[in-house]
Amino acid sequence: MRSSFRNALLLLLVLLGIFVGRRLFSPHDGQLTIRNASTRHIRFVQVTVCDQPVMFSGMDPGEERSNAYAVQDESAYDITVHFASGDVLQGRMGFVPGNADQRDVLVVDDAGMGLAQDDN
C-alpha cells in the first residue's frame, strides 16, 4: 500500500515537472495584427520580430490582418510600411518578452503608426 502511494506521488511529480518544463522552455506564440486606419492603400508591410519576417500585403483602408510568429527571445518590432503612393513609414517599437505569449496590434493611420496591446 505504501509503495503504490509513493509510486503514484512520484508519477504525479514527474508529470508536473514535464508540464512546467515544457511551459517554461518551449517557444511561445506571438500574433501581430496590422490595422490600416489610414485613408490610403498599403502595398505591403514588412515586420521583423524575433529574427523572423512577418509580411502583410495589399491592405485597403479599414482592413485588418493578423500573422503569427514564434516568440523565441526578447525582441522589438522593426516595421516598414509601403503605401501604394510610394510613401514609406519606418520604425522600431514595442517589446516582446521572450518568456510569454504576445499579441499586439499595429495601427497605421495618416499621421504615422503606433502599437497597442491586443485585448483578445
Residue frames as a rotation matrix with the C-alpha (Angstrom) as fourth column:
MET 1
0.568 0.823 0.000 0.00
0.823 -0.568 0.000 0.00
0.000 0.000 -1.000 0.00
ARG 2
0.504 -0.449 -0.738 2.74
0.156 -0.793 0.589 2.39
-0.850 -0.412 -0.330 0.98
SER 3
-0.569 -0.804 0.174 4.78
0.296 -0.002 0.955 1.72
-0.767 0.595 0.239 -2.16
SER 4
-0.214 0.545 0.811 1.79
0.969 0.016 0.245 2.25
0.121 0.839 -0.531 -4.51
PHE 5
0.816 0.453 -0.358 1.10
0.517 -0.850 0.101 5.62
-0.259 -0.267 -0.928 -2.85
ARG 6
0.121 -0.878 -0.464 4.76
0.027 -0.464 0.885 6.53
-0.992 -0.119 -0.032 -3.20
ASN 7
-0.622 -0.332 0.709 4.74
0.648 0.290 0.704 5.45
-0.439 0.898 0.035 -6.88
ALA 8
0.307 0.824 0.477 1.59
0.941 -0.336 -0.025 7.47
0.140 0.457 -0.879 -7.60
LEU 9
0.783 -0.080 -0.616 3.10
0.214 -0.897 0.388 10.52
-0.584 -0.436 -0.685 -5.90
LEU 10
-0.283 -0.959 -0.031 6.34
0.166 -0.080 0.983 10.09
-0.945 0.273 0.182 -7.84
LEU 11
-0.404 0.226 0.887 4.41
0.910 0.202 0.363 9.79
-0.097 0.953 -0.287 -11.12
LEU 12
0.700 0.714 -0.018 2.45
0.713 -0.700 -0.027 12.93
-0.032 0.005 -0.999 -10.30
LEU 13
0.479 -0.610 -0.632 5.65
0.020 -0.711 0.703 14.86
-0.878 -0.349 -0.328 -9.56
VAL 14
-0.567 -0.685 0.457 7.26
0.452 0.205 0.868 13.68
-0.688 0.699 0.194 -12.81
LEU 15
-0.043 0.643 0.764 4.20
0.990 -0.076 0.120 14.72
0.135 0.762 -0.634 -14.84
LEU 16
0.850 0.325 -0.415 4.08
0.426 -0.886 0.180 18.09
-0.310 -0.330 -0.892 -13.10
GLY 17
0.040 -0.933 -0.358 7.80
0.075 -0.354 0.932 18.61
-0.996 -0.064 0.056 -13.83
ILE 18
-0.571 -0.191 0.798 7.30
0.760 0.245 0.602 17.78
-0.311 0.950 0.005 -17.50
PHE 19
0.428 0.826 0.366 4.36
0.892 -0.451 -0.026 20.19
0.143 0.338 -0.930 -17.75
VAL 20
0.790 -0.168 -0.590 6.22
0.152 -0.878 0.454 23.05
-0.594 -0.448 -0.668 -16.05
GLY 21
-0.243 -0.969 0.053 9.39
0.230 -0.004 0.973 22.41
-0.943 0.248 0.223 -18.05
ARG 22
-0.354 0.178 0.918 7.56
0.934 0.123 0.337 22.42
-0.052 0.976 -0.210 -21.38
ARG 23
0.722 0.690 0.061 5.75
0.690 -0.724 0.021 25.64
0.059 0.027 -0.998 -20.45
LEU 24
0.638 -0.526 -0.562 8.95
0.027 -0.714 0.699 27.42
-0.769 -0.462 -0.442 -19.38
PHE 25
-0.295 -0.955 -0.036 11.28
-0.113 -0.002 0.994 26.26
-0.949 0.297 -0.107 -22.13
SER 26
-0.177 0.276 0.945 9.08
0.915 0.400 0.055 25.84
-0.363 0.874 -0.324 -25.21
PRO 27
-0.940 -0.145 0.308 8.59
0.277 -0.852 0.444 28.69
0.199 0.503 0.841 -27.68
HIS 28
-0.374 0.835 -0.403 5.65
0.350 -0.276 -0.895 30.94
-0.859 -0.476 -0.190 -27.00
ASP 29
-0.040 0.492 0.870 3.09
0.999 0.045 0.021 32.15
-0.029 0.869 -0.493 -29.51
GLY 30
-0.648 -0.121 -0.752 3.15
0.157 -0.987 0.023 35.65
-0.745 -0.103 0.659 -30.96
GLN 31
0.033 0.674 0.738 0.50
0.993 0.061 -0.100 37.33
-0.113 0.736 -0.668 -33.04
LEU 32
-0.752 -0.250 -0.610 0.76
0.178 -0.968 0.176 40.69
-0.635 0.024 0.772 -34.76
THR 33
0.219 0.870 0.442 -2.32
0.908 -0.016 -0.418 42.35
-0.357 0.493 -0.793 -36.22
ILE 34
-0.909 -0.416 -0.023 -2.00
0.364 -0.821 0.439 45.23
-0.201 0.391 0.898 -38.69
ARG 35
0.189 0.976 -0.109 -4.91
0.811 -0.217 -0.543 47.68
-0.553 0.014 -0.833 -38.82
ASN 36
-0.717 -0.373 0.589 -4.96
0.668 -0.608 0.428 50.10
0.198 0.701 0.686 -41.75
ALA 37
0.151 0.747 -0.647 -6.68
0.828 -0.454 -0.330 53.10
-0.540 -0.486 -0.687 -40.18
SER 38
-0.678 -0.443 -0.587 -5.35
0.047 -0.823 0.566 55.41
-0.734 0.356 0.579 -42.90
THR 39
0.448 0.815 -0.368 -7.17
-0.320 -0.239 -0.917 56.69
-0.835 0.528 0.154 -45.95
ARG 40
0.092 -0.542 -0.835 -4.51
-0.995 -0.078 -0.059 55.16
-0.033 0.837 -0.547 -48.23
HIS 41
0.943 0.151 -0.298 -3.91
-0.211 0.960 -0.183 51.70
0.258 0.236 0.937 -49.69
ILE 42
0.262 -0.875 0.406 -0.96
-0.710 0.110 0.696 49.86
-0.654 -0.471 -0.593 -48.14
ARG 43
0.345 -0.233 -0.909 1.07
-0.800 0.434 -0.414 47.99
0.491 0.870 -0.036 -50.75
PHE 44
0.416 -0.153 -0.896 2.91
0.354 0.935 0.004 45.89
0.838 -0.319 0.444 -48.15
VAL 45
0.644 -0.249 0.723 4.18
-0.742 -0.431 0.513 45.85
0.184 -0.867 -0.463 -44.58
GLN 46
0.241 -0.647 -0.724 7.38
0.169 0.762 -0.625 44.12
0.956 0.029 0.293 -43.55
VAL 47
0.667 -0.024 0.745 7.95
-0.719 -0.286 0.634 43.42
0.198 -0.958 -0.208 -39.87
THR 48
-0.089 -0.694 -0.714 10.92
-0.018 0.718 -0.696 41.66
0.996 -0.049 -0.076 -38.30
VAL 49
0.380 0.225 0.897 10.37
-0.897 -0.146 0.417 40.25
0.225 -0.963 0.147 -34.82
CYS 50
0.493 -0.290 0.820 12.40
-0.409 0.755 0.513 37.57
-0.768 -0.588 0.254 -33.02
ASP 51
-0.555 -0.811 -0.185 14.61
-0.466 0.119 0.877 37.35
-0.689 0.572 -0.444 -36.14
GLN 52
-0.468 0.478 0.743 11.58
0.714 0.700 -0.001 36.34
-0.521 0.530 -0.669 -38.23
PRO 53
-0.973 0.218 -0.072 10.00
-0.217 -0.773 0.596 38.22
0.075 0.596 0.800 -41.12
VAL 54
-0.335 0.940 0.062 6.25
0.641 0.276 -0.716 38.78
-0.690 -0.201 -0.695 -40.82
MET 55
-0.993 -0.116 0.030 4.71
0.092 -0.568 0.818 40.07
-0.078 0.815 0.575 -44.05
PHE 56
0.005 0.997 -0.078 1.39
0.475 -0.071 -0.877 41.67
-0.880 -0.033 -0.473 -44.95
SER 57
-0.937 -0.342 0.067 0.39
0.220 -0.431 0.875 42.84
-0.271 0.835 0.479 -48.43
GLY 58
-0.741 0.613 0.276 -2.41
0.186 -0.208 0.960 44.63
0.646 0.763 0.040 -50.26
MET 59
-0.468 0.568 -0.677 -4.39
0.856 0.102 -0.507 46.25
-0.219 -0.817 -0.534 -47.44
ASP 60
-0.169 0.534 0.828 -7.23
0.490 -0.684 0.541 48.66
0.855 0.497 -0.146 -48.20
PRO 61
-0.710 -0.005 0.704 -8.23
-0.483 -0.725 -0.492 51.42
0.513 -0.689 0.512 -45.76
GLY 62
0.148 0.789 0.596 -10.10
-0.984 0.057 0.169 49.95
0.099 -0.611 0.785 -42.80
GLU 63
0.619 0.058 -0.783 -8.72
-0.229 0.967 -0.110 46.46
0.751 0.247 0.612 -43.36
GLU 64
0.261 -0.502 0.825 -7.13
-0.945 0.044 0.325 44.39
-0.199 -0.864 -0.463 -40.60
ARG 65
0.614 -0.137 -0.778 -4.96
-0.262 0.894 -0.364 41.27
0.745 0.428 0.513 -40.88
SER 66
0.614 -0.403 0.678 -3.06
-0.698 0.124 0.705 39.03
-0.368 -0.907 -0.205 -38.46
ASN 67
0.413 -0.561 -0.717 0.02
-0.312 0.653 -0.690 36.84
0.855 0.509 0.095 -38.73
ALA 68
0.992 -0.065 0.109 1.63
-0.073 0.404 0.912 34.51
-0.103 -0.912 0.396 -36.22
TYR 69
0.211 -0.969 -0.130 5.27
-0.470 0.016 -0.882 34.12
0.857 0.247 -0.452 -35.21
ALA 70
0.539 -0.127 -0.833 7.21
0.629 0.719 0.297 32.13
0.561 -0.683 0.467 -32.62
VAL 71
0.761 -0.313 0.569 8.37
-0.558 -0.762 0.327 34.10
0.331 -0.566 -0.755 -29.59
GLN 72
0.621 -0.604 -0.499 11.91
0.464 0.797 -0.387 32.81
0.631 0.009 0.775 -29.15
ASP 73
-0.381 -0.774 -0.506 13.71
0.922 -0.275 -0.274 35.62
0.073 -0.570 0.818 -27.34
GLU 74
0.166 0.381 -0.910 13.25
0.453 -0.849 -0.272 39.22
-0.876 -0.367 -0.314 -26.28
SER 75
-0.547 -0.274 0.791 12.70
0.837 -0.174 0.519 41.43
-0.005 0.946 0.325 -29.29
ALA 76
-0.329 0.513 -0.793 11.16
-0.134 -0.856 -0.499 44.60
-0.935 -0.058 0.351 -30.68
TYR 77
0.497 0.538 0.681 9.21
0.660 0.275 -0.699 45.15
-0.563 0.797 -0.219 -33.90
ASP 78
-0.655 -0.602 -0.456 11.21
0.015 -0.614 0.789 46.55
-0.755 0.510 0.411 -36.85
ILE 79
0.198 0.921 0.334 8.49
0.607 0.152 -0.780 47.86
-0.769 0.357 -0.530 -39.14
THR 80
-0.882 -0.308 -0.357 8.44
-0.087 -0.638 0.765 49.19
-0.463 0.706 0.535 -42.70
VAL 81
0.119 0.972 0.202 5.12
0.468 0.125 -0.875 50.22
-0.876 0.199 -0.440 -44.28
HIS 82
-0.930 -0.366 0.036 4.99
0.174 -0.352 0.920 50.85
-0.324 0.862 0.391 -48.04
PHE 83
0.015 0.958 -0.288 1.95
-0.054 -0.286 -0.957 52.75
-0.998 0.030 0.047 -49.32
ALA 84
0.314 0.197 0.929 0.70
0.856 0.365 -0.367 52.48
-0.411 0.910 -0.053 -52.91
SER 85
0.995 0.090 -0.039 1.54
0.072 -0.936 -0.344 56.19
-0.068 0.339 -0.938 -53.28
GLY 86
0.367 -0.930 0.028 5.23
0.312 0.095 -0.945 55.40
0.877 0.355 0.325 -52.76
ASP 87
0.248 -0.236 0.939 5.39
-0.800 -0.597 0.061 56.88
0.547 -0.766 -0.337 -49.23
VAL 88
0.048 -0.335 -0.941 7.24
0.316 0.899 -0.304 54.77
0.948 -0.282 0.149 -46.67
LEU 89
0.610 0.079 0.789 6.98
-0.709 -0.391 0.587 54.68
0.354 -0.917 -0.183 -42.86
GLN 90
0.057 -0.627 -0.777 9.72
0.198 0.770 -0.607 53.03
0.979 -0.119 0.168 -40.82
GLY 91
0.211 -0.036 0.977 10.15
-0.851 -0.498 0.166 52.49
0.480 -0.867 -0.136 -37.12
ARG 92
-0.516 -0.328 -0.792 11.22
0.205 0.850 -0.485 50.25
0.832 -0.412 -0.371 -34.28
MET 93
-0.278 0.503 0.818 8.76
-0.853 -0.521 0.030 49.89
0.441 -0.690 0.574 -31.45
GLY 94
0.700 0.708 -0.088 7.29
-0.542 0.608 0.580 47.63
0.465 -0.358 0.810 -28.84
PHE 95
-0.458 -0.778 0.431 8.75
-0.888 0.382 -0.255 44.98
0.034 -0.499 -0.866 -26.59
VAL 96
0.555 0.532 -0.639 8.24
-0.493 0.829 0.262 41.24
0.670 0.170 0.723 -26.94
PRO 97
0.138 -0.513 0.847 9.29
-0.933 0.221 0.286 39.37
-0.334 -0.829 -0.448 -23.79
GLY 98
-0.436 -0.434 -0.789 10.92
-0.746 0.664 0.047 36.05
0.503 0.609 -0.613 -24.51
ASN 99
-0.998 -0.051 -0.044 9.02
-0.014 0.793 -0.609 34.16
0.066 -0.607 -0.792 -21.82
ALA 100
-0.390 0.920 -0.031 5.34
0.085 0.002 -0.996 34.75
-0.917 -0.391 -0.079 -22.63
ASP 101
-0.122 0.477 0.870 2.77
0.985 0.164 0.048 34.73
-0.120 0.864 -0.490 -25.40
GLN 102
-0.669 -0.174 -0.722 2.41
0.157 -0.983 0.092 38.11
-0.726 -0.052 0.686 -27.12
ARG 103
0.001 0.701 0.713 -0.46
0.999 0.024 -0.025 39.74
-0.034 0.713 -0.701 -29.04
ASP 104
-0.491 -0.207 -0.846 -0.09
0.264 -0.961 0.082 43.25
-0.830 -0.183 0.526 -30.42
VAL 105
0.530 0.647 0.548 -1.91
0.799 -0.162 -0.580 45.49
-0.286 0.745 -0.603 -32.86
LEU 106
-0.693 -0.692 -0.204 -0.02
0.513 -0.671 0.535 47.88
-0.507 0.266 0.820 -35.15
VAL 107
0.490 0.871 -0.047 -2.29
0.655 -0.403 -0.640 50.74
-0.576 0.282 -0.767 -36.15
VAL 108
-0.713 -0.639 0.288 -1.25
0.655 -0.461 0.598 52.62
-0.249 0.615 0.748 -39.29
ASP 109
0.471 0.862 -0.190 -3.03
0.701 -0.496 -0.513 55.94
-0.536 0.108 -0.837 -39.84
ASP 110
0.722 -0.134 0.679 -2.43
0.517 -0.549 -0.657 59.09
0.460 0.825 -0.327 -41.88
ALA 111
0.811 -0.411 0.417 -0.27
-0.548 -0.782 0.297 60.60
0.204 -0.469 -0.859 -39.11
GLY 112
-0.319 -0.946 0.058 2.03
-0.909 0.289 -0.300 57.59
0.267 -0.149 -0.952 -38.62
MET 113
0.174 0.334 -0.927 1.88
-0.069 0.943 0.327 54.30
0.982 0.007 0.187 -36.76
GLY 114
-0.257 -0.211 0.943 1.57
-0.937 -0.185 -0.296 53.10
0.237 -0.960 -0.150 -33.19
LEU 115
-0.611 -0.071 -0.788 1.46
-0.010 0.997 -0.082 49.85
0.792 -0.043 -0.610 -31.27
ALA 116
-0.031 0.655 0.755 -1.34
-0.975 -0.187 0.121 48.75
0.220 -0.732 0.644 -28.97
GLN 117
-0.911 -0.219 0.349 -1.75
-0.324 0.904 -0.278 45.54
-0.255 -0.366 -0.895 -27.00
ASP 118
-0.508 0.743 -0.436 -4.45
-0.271 0.343 0.900 43.24
0.818 0.575 0.027 -28.31
ASP 119
-0.403 0.446 0.799 -7.34
-0.913 -0.137 -0.384 42.86
-0.062 -0.884 0.463 -25.86
ASN 120
0.585 0.681 -0.440 -8.43
-0.726 0.682 0.089 39.47
0.361 0.267 0.893 -27.25
